[in-house]
Amino acid sequence: MSLERTLSYQFIQKTKLSFTTLGVREIYLESAPPYKSYPQVEKIELKLRDIPEKGNFFQILSKRRSNRKYRKRPLSLEEISLLCFAAQGITAQAGFYLLRTAPSAGALYPVETYLAVNYSEEIPSGIYHLEVRSFVLEKLMEGNFGKILRDLALGQAFFEAASCVFIWSAVLRRTLSKYGERGLRYIFMDVAHICQNVLLAAEALHLKACPVGAFLDEEINEFLGLDGKEETVIYMATIGK
Ligand SMILES: Cc1cc2nc3c(=O)[nH]c(=O)nc-3n(C[C@H](O)[C@H](O)[C@H](O)COP(=O)(O)O)c2cc1C
């Protein structure tokens, strides 16, 4: 098969910006609400006292490594809060937009964060959604789902011993309604910024972390109650001690 026949090649070619295609809209889509929340469910307030001094940034960069050896150790509320802050903490307001720790194309923030807490002293084990505006975790399910997530991540055994697992989904319309098909590039760039923030925050907190792209998309969508169309899982990261 030639490279030219692959979907990936065609996608890259068809979504290149040039002077001739600039301003040409190939699709028209309604947008989606900019925030997601689960108003009826139990909430856990995340706590950020002071942003801690945690070492030299360039040391943190040079030490970051994907690490898959964890020991089922609990995370504190503060550690979980700082990881969530690194992912999608709000740091400024610009008119309508709530700007965050990670950049986002057009400040459209298409990524939603879910957190599987497996081991924590202060947060009951369960599956949570991060509500970014009020910086709370919204409880979707209670229990330790390490084994289930291991199976959904193609049997990658380290999921079971991870203290928590970040799961990121994309609400496609938020970005595609402005940028058309090229928006998909931006969605994946957005989530990579978020994930790298979390990986570096984990390193700063002396935790271990690993980004994960190998998982059964539809099964995870179903597990989280996502429809896989409007919103679909795109990336994960395990965190442990
Ligand atoms: C997009 C992406 C997907 C990845 N998926 C997995 C994965 O499913 N399982 C895994 O163990 N590591 C995964 N990794 C981690 C890579 O194996 C790791 O980053 C690479 O070996 C380089 O090592 P380092 O992160 O320690 O520098 C992924 C990394 C990226 C960036």
The ligand as an SDF file (V2000), in Angstrom:
LIG
                    3D

 31 33  0  0  0  0  0  0  0  0999 V2000
    0.9490    9.1290   22.4270 C   0  0  0  0  0  0  0  0  0  0  0  0
    1.6470    8.1730   23.3580 C   0  0  0  0  0  0  0  0  0  0  0  0
    1.0680    6.9510   23.6320 C   0  0  0  0  0  0  0  0  0  0  0  0
    1.6920    6.0670   24.5150 C   0  0  0  0  0  0  0  0  0  0  0  0
    1.0550    4.9030   24.8390 N   0  0  0  0  0  0  0  0  0  0  0  0
    1.6290    4.0660   25.7410 C   0  0  0  0  0  0  0  0  0  0  0  0
    0.9430    2.8890   26.1420 C   0  0  0  0  0  0  0  0  0  0  0  0
   -0.1650    2.5890   25.7060 O   0  0  0  0  0  0  0  0  0  0  0  0
    1.5610    2.0850   27.0510 N   0  0  0  0  0  0  0  0  0  0  0  0
    2.7830    2.3720   27.5900 C   0  0  0  0  0  0  0  0  0  0  0  0
    3.2740    1.6020   28.4120 O   0  0  0  0  0  0  0  0  0  0  0  0
    3.4630    3.4920   27.2290 N   0  0  0  0  0  0  0  0  0  0  0  0
    2.9060    4.3550   26.3300 C   0  0  0  0  0  0  0  0  0  0  0  0
    3.5440    5.5200   25.9800 N   0  0  0  0  0  0  0  0  0  0  0  0
    4.8380    5.8550   26.6090 C   0  0  0  0  0  0  0  0  0  0  0  0
    6.0100    5.6640   25.6310 C   0  0  0  0  0  0  0  0  0  0  0  0
    6.2920    4.2910   25.4920 O   0  0  0  0  0  0  0  0  0  0  0  0
    7.2250    6.4260   26.1810 C   0  0  0  0  0  0  0  0  0  0  0  0
    6.9120    7.8110   26.2240 O   0  0  0  0  0  0  0  0  0  0  0  0
    8.4500    6.2160   25.3050 C   0  0  0  0  0  0  0  0  0  0  0  0
    8.9190    4.8880   25.4120 O   0  0  0  0  0  0  0  0  0  0  0  0
    9.5760    7.1630   25.6790 C   0  0  0  0  0  0  0  0  0  0  0  0
    9.9490    6.9840   27.0240 O   0  0  0  0  0  0  0  0  0  0  0  0
    9.8520    8.1420   28.1100 P   0  0  0  0  0  0  0  0  0  0  0  0
    8.4420    8.6310   28.1750 O   0  0  0  0  0  0  0  0  0  0  0  0
   10.2780    7.4910   29.4000 O   0  0  0  0  0  0  0  0  0  0  0  0
   10.7760    9.2370   27.7100 O   0  0  0  0  0  0  0  0  0  0  0  0
    2.9420    6.4060   25.1040 C   0  0  0  0  0  0  0  0  0  0  0  0
    3.5160    7.6520   24.8110 C   0  0  0  0  0  0  0  0  0  0  0  0
    2.8710    8.5340   23.9760 C   0  0  0  0  0  0  0  0  0  0  0  0
    3.4840    9.8840   23.7340 C   0  0  0  0  0  0  0  0  0  0  0  0
  1  2  1  0
  2  3  1  0
  2 30  2  0
  3  4  2  0
  4  5  1  0
  4 28  1  0
  5  6  2  0
  6  7  1  0
  6 13  1  0
  7  8  2  0
  7  9  1  0
  9 10  1  0
 10 11  2  0
 10 12  1  0
 12 13  2  0
 13 14  1  0
 14 15  1  0
 14 28  1  0
 15 16  1  0
 16 17  1  0
 16 18  1  0
 18 19  1  0
 18 20  1  0
 20 21  1  0
 20 22  1  0
 22 23  1  0
 23 24  1  0
 24 25  2  0
 24 26  1  0
 24 27  1  0
 28 29  2  0
 29 30  1  0
 30 31  1  0
M  END
$$$$
